[in-house]
Amino acid sequence: MRKLSVRHARHLRVLSRRWQRRFIFMAGGLVVGAGAVVLALLADKAQQVFRGLLGVSPEIAFVVTPLGFGLVTYLTNAYFPYTGGSGIPQVMAARHLKDSSQRATFVGFRPAVGKLFLTLFGLLVGASIGREGPTVQIGASIMFLIGRLSPRRQSGLILAGAAAGVAAAFNTPLAGIVFAIEEMGRGFEVRTSGLIIGAIILAGLTSLAVFGNYAYFGTSAAVLHSPRDWIVVPVCGIVGGLAGGLFSRALVVAALGLVGRGGNWLRTHPILFGVGCGLVVAICGFASDGAIYGTGYAQAKMVVQSDGALPLLYAPLKFIATVASSISGLPGGLFSPSLSVGAGLGADIARLFPSTPMSAVVLLGMVGYFTGVVQAPITAFVIVSEMTDNHNLLIPLMATAVIADAVSKLVSRDGVYHLLAIKYDRVHHPHATARLANVPPASRAGI
């Protein structure tokens, strides 16, 4: 009788822990969804305020943007040192750590608060950044803080928060799952897969409750009509992969340290460097009539819907502005700006193929460039397909992603997020060098 009671008590304890863990994942999903909604609304408001300033005088950006970059760089370095950039590399680094206090350096309360306000500040001064990467870090931080109640599953909670952030930010639950497996979870735990999916669903439902059921870039029925149209697939894959790989290489070299005096000057004068990056963004903004500022969402959606054409120089100017914004150290994501650059590349390529539907070439350009940047081809074609509610182009999108991934690897041996995660790994493991094998030799000297 006593053995039965002991066994029963043990069974109840196991059930209690199991349901506690489920509650934590589900509650975290709801909070992450709410956080994504808040960031989305505030980000739109910040960009609207900046566009209002440009309406007064386009030249005002030559003052507001450089000084704003300098101020955000100062605040980031002085008060929120691990919030710079996308936020996804920090989350990857946090998952590699075992100690809870070390993880809090990257995904705690302080990083979440800093990421929120400094990302909004960057958009307020015209930075070419997105809100999706910050949503990932904030989502992972929310899950981590809630997960203090269940420390055994902190790594799974951080992964769930990151994936839920993607799902809620883009209204793409499938892309959130794929992102968790392909990009964030190269140590994906099958045991927590159901809980992660549940958190993604609840985060997505929270976003749907506010914004309704929508496709991020609207609905596209674009299709390649004839075998002759398929020539754009390798073209978009090669051009997108090459450009995305160059973007990734530029960020890694700047973040992990430049060789020689240039790198030393950057490390000792980060605020002046931020001001200089802001000036580059302002010049690109003036040259594009203000089109390159902010996330680039409106421009990408316009050309996807074929409601207008992007200028020939939009893609290169947006590319330069995004590089400048990213290497300045400002908090801000790469998803939306990368998709916008890809849309611009697709629009430029479409000029060479007038008989092929432009919106189809634009979608292929988005997948090609985004794959080139992150080297996560499955995430790339799934997220673009979901964001445009387009399943007609699924095979061409897949083919473009595969080609772009191969081309990008010729320029940068790994995706930008995994390479940048090394920078944060070395905060707590300064002597760990095993993972540096994939870093280009030119960028190792400054690490």
C-alpha positions in Angstrom: 0.0 0.0 0.0 2.8 2.3 0.9 4.6 1.6 -2.4 1.5 2.5 -4.3 1.1 5.8 -2.4 4.8 6.7 -3.0 4.4 5.8 -6.7 1.2 7.8 -6.9 2.8 10.8 -5.3 5.7 10.6 -7.7 3.3 10.4 -10.6 1.5 13.5 -9.4 4.8 15.4 -9.1 5.7 14.5 -12.7 2.3 15.6 -13.9 2.5 18.8 -12.0 5.9 19.7 -13.5 4.6 18.8 -17.0 1.6 21.0 -16.7 3.6 23.8 -15.1 5.9 23.7 -18.1 3.0 23.7 -20.5 1.5 26.7 -18.8 4.8 28.6 -19.0 5.1 28.0 -22.7 1.5 29.0 -23.4 1.5 32.1 -21.2 4.8 33.1 -22.7 3.4 32.8 -26.2 0.5 35.1 -25.4 2.9 37.7 -23.9 5.3 37.5 -26.8 2.4 38.0 -29.2 1.3 41.1 -27.2 4.9 42.4 -27.3 5.2 42.0 -31.0 1.9 43.9 -31.5 3.1 46.8 -29.3 6.5 47.0 -31.1 4.7 46.9 -34.5 2.4 49.7 -33.7 5.1 51.9 -32.1 7.5 51.2 -35.0 4.9 52.4 -37.5 4.3 55.5 -35.4 8.0 56.3 -35.2 8.4 56.0 -39.0 5.3 58.3 -39.4 6.9 60.9 -37.2 10.2 60.8 -39.2 8.3 61.1 -42.5 6.5 64.2 -41.0 9.9 65.8 -40.4 10.9 65.0 -44.0 7.7 66.7 -45.1 8.9 69.9 -43.5 12.3 69.7 -45.2 14.0 66.7 -46.7 17.4 68.3 -45.8 16.6 68.0 -42.1 17.7 64.4 -42.3 21.3 65.6 -42.7 21.1 66.8 -39.1 18.6 64.5 -37.4 19.9 61.2 -38.8 23.7 61.6 -38.1 23.1 63.1 -34.6 20.4 60.5 -33.9 22.8 57.7 -34.9 25.4 59.1 -32.6 23.0 59.3 -29.7 21.6 55.8 -30.1 25.2 54.4 -30.4 26.1 56.2 -27.2 23.1 54.9 -25.3 23.6 51.4 -26.7 27.3 51.2 -25.6 26.8 53.0 -22.3 23.6 51.4 -21.0 22.6 48.4 -23.2 25.8 46.9 -24.5 24.2 43.6 -25.8 21.3 45.1 -27.7 23.1 46.3 -30.9 22.2 44.8 -34.2 19.5 42.3 -35.1 19.2 40.5 -31.7 19.1 37.1 -33.3 22.9 36.5 -32.8 22.4 37.3 -29.1 19.6 34.8 -28.8 21.8 32.2 -30.4 24.6 32.9 -28.0 22.2 32.7 -25.0 21.2 29.2 -26.1 24.8 28.1 -26.1 25.2 29.2 -22.5 24.4 27.0 -19.5 24.5 29.6 -16.7 21.2 31.5 -16.1 22.9 34.7 -15.1 25.1 34.7 -18.2 22.0 34.1 -20.4 20.4 37.1 -18.8 23.1 39.3 -20.3 21.6 38.7 -23.7 17.9 37.8 -23.0 17.0 39.4 -19.7 14.9 42.3 -18.7 17.5 45.0 -19.4 18.2 43.8 -23.0 14.5 43.6 -23.7 13.8 47.1 -22.5 16.8 48.5 -24.3 16.0 46.7 -27.5 12.5 48.0 -27.6 13.2 51.7 -27.0 16.5 51.9 -29.0 14.9 50.2 -32.0 12.1 52.7 -32.0 14.6 55.5 -31.6 16.5 54.3 -34.6 13.4 54.3 -36.7 12.6 57.7 -35.4 15.8 59.1 -36.9 15.5 57.3 -40.2 17.7 54.2 -39.8 17.3 51.4 -42.4 16.4 48.7 -39.9 13.6 46.3 -39.2 11.6 45.4 -36.1 11.5 41.6 -36.6 15.0 40.8 -35.3 14.3 42.9 -32.2 11.0 41.1 -31.8 13.0 37.8 -31.7 15.3 39.0 -28.9 12.4 40.6 -27.0 10.4 37.4 -27.4 13.3 35.2 -26.2 13.7 37.6 -23.2 10.1 37.3 -22.3 10.2 33.6 -22.4 13.5 33.5 -20.5 12.1 35.7 -17.7 8.9 33.6 -17.4 11.1 30.5 -17.6 12.8 31.3 -14.4 9.9 29.3 -12.9 11.2 26.2 -14.9 15.0 26.5 -15.2 15.3 23.0 -16.7 13.9 24.1 -20.0 15.4 27.5 -20.4 17.0 26.7 -23.8 13.8 25.4 -25.2 11.9 28.5 -23.8 14.4 30.9 -25.5 13.9 29.0 -28.8 10.2 29.1 -28.4 10.3 32.9 -27.7 12.4 33.5 -30.7 10.2 31.5 -33.0 7.0 33.0 -31.6 8.5 36.4 -32.2 8.9 35.7 -35.9 5.4 34.2 -36.2 3.8 37.2 -34.5 5.8 39.8 -36.3 5.0 38.5 -39.8 1.8 36.6 -39.2 3.6 33.5 -40.5 3.3 30.6 -38.0 4.8 28.1 -40.4 7.8 30.3 -41.0 8.2 30.6 -37.2 8.4 26.8 -36.9 10.8 26.5 -39.8 12.9 29.4 -38.4 13.1 27.6 -35.0 14.4 24.4 -36.6 16.6 25.7 -39.4 18.1 29.0 -38.1 17.8 29.1 -34.4 17.6 25.5 -33.3 20.5 23.5 -34.7 20.1 21.7 -31.4 16.3 21.5 -31.7 14.7 19.5 -28.9 12.0 17.1 -30.1 10.7 16.8 -26.6 9.7 20.5 -26.5 8.5 20.7 -30.2 4.8 20.5 -29.3 5.2 23.2 -26.6 7.1 25.4 -29.1 4.4 25.1 -31.7 1.8 25.9 -29.0 3.6 29.0 -28.1 3.9 30.0 -31.8 0.1 29.5 -32.2 -0.8 31.6 -29.2 1.6 34.4 -30.2 0.1 34.3 -33.7 -3.5 34.4 -32.3 -2.6 37.4 -30.2 -1.4 39.2 -33.3 -4.5 38.1 -35.3 -6.8 39.5 -32.6 -5.4 43.0 -33.2 -4.5 43.1 -36.9 -6.9 40.4 -38.2 -6.0 37.6 -40.7 -3.7 39.2 -43.2 -0.8 38.5 -45.5 2.2 40.7 -44.6 2.8 41.9 -48.1 -0.7 41.4 -49.3 -1.9 38.6 -51.6 0.0 37.8 -54.8 -1.2 35.4 -57.5 2.0 35.8 -59.5 3.1 32.8 -61.5 5.7 32.0 -64.2 3.6 31.3 -67.3 6.0 29.6 -69.6 9.2 27.6 -69.5 11.0 30.6 -71.0 10.1 32.6 -67.8 12.1 30.2 -65.7 15.4 31.9 -66.8 14.7 34.5 -64.1 15.1 31.8 -61.4 18.9 31.3 -61.8 19.4 35.0 -62.4 17.6 36.0 -59.2 19.4 33.2 -57.3 22.9 34.2 -58.5 22.4 38.0 -58.2 20.5 37.7 -54.8 23.0 35.2 -53.4 26.0 37.3 -54.4 24.5 40.6 -53.1 23.3 38.9 -49.9 26.7 37.2 -49.3 28.5 40.6 -49.8 26.1 42.2 -47.2 26.8 39.4 -44.8 30.6 39.6 -45.3 30.5 43.4 -44.7 28.6 43.0 -41.4 30.9 40.3 -40.1 34.1 42.1 -41.0 32.8 45.3 -39.3 31.4 43.5 -36.2 34.2 41.1 -35.5 36.9 43.6 -36.1 38.6 45.3 -39.1 42.3 44.7 -39.8 44.8 47.5 -39.1 44.2 51.1 -38.1 40.7 51.3 -39.4 39.5 48.6 -37.0 41.3 50.3 -34.0 39.8 53.6 -34.8 36.3 52.1 -35.1 36.6 50.5 -31.6 37.9 53.6 -30.0 35.5 56.1 -31.6 32.2 54.3 -31.9 30.0 57.4 -31.5 31.8 59.3 -34.3 31.6 56.2 -36.5 27.8 56.1 -35.7 27.5 59.7 -36.8 29.4 58.9 -40.0 27.0 56.0 -40.7 24.1 58.2 -40.1 25.4 60.7 -42.6 25.7 57.9 -45.2 22.1 56.9 -44.6 21.0 60.6 -45.0 22.8 60.9 -48.3 21.1 57.7 -49.5 17.8 59.0 -48.3 18.2 62.3 -50.1 19.2 60.5 -53.3 16.2 58.3 -53.1 13.7 61.0 -52.2 13.3 59.4 -48.8 12.5 55.9 -50.0 15.2 54.1 -48.2 14.5 55.2 -44.7 12.9 52.8 -42.2 12.0 49.2 -42.7 11.3 49.4 -46.5 8.0 47.6 -45.9 5.8 50.0 -47.9 8.1 50.0 -50.9 8.3 46.2 -51.0 4.5 45.8 -50.6 3.9 48.3 -53.4 6.0 46.5 -56.0 4.8 43.0 -54.9 1.3 44.2 -55.5 2.4 45.8 -58.8 0.9 49.1 -57.7 4.0 51.0 -58.8 7.6 50.7 -59.8 10.7 51.2 -57.7 13.5 53.4 -59.1 16.4 51.7 -60.6 18.8 52.9 -57.8 16.4 51.9 -55.0 18.1 48.5 -54.4 21.7 49.7 -54.3 20.8 52.7 -52.1 18.8 50.6 -49.7 21.6 48.1 -49.6 24.2 50.8 -48.7 21.8 52.4 -46.1 21.2 49.0 -44.5 24.9 48.2 -44.3 25.6 51.6 -42.7 22.7 51.2 -40.2 23.8 47.7 -39.3 27.5 48.3 -38.9 26.9 51.4 -36.8 25.9 49.3 -33.9 22.3 50.5 -33.7 19.7 48.0 -32.5 17.6 46.9 -35.4 16.7 43.9 -37.5 17.6 42.8 -41.0 14.4 40.9 -42.1 12.3 43.8 -43.5 15.2 45.8 -45.0 16.6 42.6 -46.6 13.3 41.7 -48.1 13.0 45.3 -49.4 16.4 45.2 -51.0 15.5 41.9 -52.5 12.3 43.4 -53.9 14.3 46.2 -55.4 16.7 43.7 -57.0 13.8 41.8 -58.4 12.3 44.9 -59.8 15.6 45.8 -61.5 16.0 42.3 -62.9 12.4 42.4 -64.2 13.4 45.3 -66.5 15.5 42.7 -68.4 12.6 40.3 -68.8 9.6 42.5 -69.8 7.5 39.4 -70.8 7.7 37.9 -67.3 5.3 39.1 -64.6 7.2 41.7 -62.6 5.6 40.6 -59.3 6.9 37.1 -59.8 10.4 38.3 -60.4 10.1 40.5 -57.3 9.2 37.6 -55.1 12.1 35.6 -56.5 14.5 38.5 -55.9 13.3 38.7 -52.3 14.0 35.0 -51.7 17.3 35.2 -53.5 18.7 38.1 -51.5 17.2 37.1 -48.1 18.7 33.6 -48.6 22.1 35.2 -49.5 22.1 37.1 -46.2 21.0 34.5 -43.7 21.8 31.3 -45.6 18.6 29.7 -44.4 16.9 28.7 -47.7 13.9 26.9 -46.3 13.0 29.8 -44.0 13.4 32.2 -46.9 11.0 30.5 -49.4 8.5 29.6 -46.6 8.4 33.1 -45.2 8.0 34.8 -48.6 5.3 32.3 -49.7 3.4 32.9 -46.4 3.8 36.6 -46.4 2.3 36.9 -49.9 -0.1 34.0 -49.7 1.4 32.7 -52.9 1.7 28.9 -53.4 1.9 29.1 -57.2 5.5 30.1 -57.1 6.6 27.6 -54.5 8.8 25.5 -56.7 10.6 28.5 -58.4 11.0 30.0 -54.9 12.7 26.8 -53.7 15.0 26.6 -56.7 16.0 30.3 -56.3 16.7 29.8 -52.6 18.9 26.7 -53.3 20.9 28.6 -56.0 21.3 31.7 -53.8 22.5 29.7 -50.8 25.2 28.0 -52.9 26.3 31.4 -54.4 26.3 33.1 -51.0 28.6 30.5 -49.5 31.2 31.4 -52.1 31.4 34.9 -50.5 30.6 34.2 -46.9 31.0 30.7 -45.5 28.1 30.9 -43.1 25.0 32.9 -42.5 25.3 36.4 -40.9 23.5 35.4 -37.7 25.7 32.4 -36.9 28.9 34.3 -37.7 27.8 37.3 -35.6 26.9 35.0 -32.7 30.6 34.3 -32.3 31.1 37.9 -31.1 28.7 37.3 -28.2 29.8 33.8 -27.5 33.3 35.2 -26.7 31.9 37.5 -24.1 31.7 34.5 -21.7 34.1 32.1 -23.6 37.0 34.4 -24.6 39.3 31.5 -25.3 36.9 29.4 -27.4 38.2 29.3 -30.9 36.7 26.2 -32.4 33.8 28.0 -34.0 36.1 30.5 -35.7 36.9 28.1 -38.5 34.1 29.6 -40.6 35.1 33.2 -40.1 36.9 34.7 -43.1 40.6 35.2 -42.3 40.5 38.9 -42.9 38.0 39.3 -40.0 39.7 37.1 -37.4 42.5 39.6 -36.5 40.1 42.0 -34.7 38.2 39.4 -32.7 
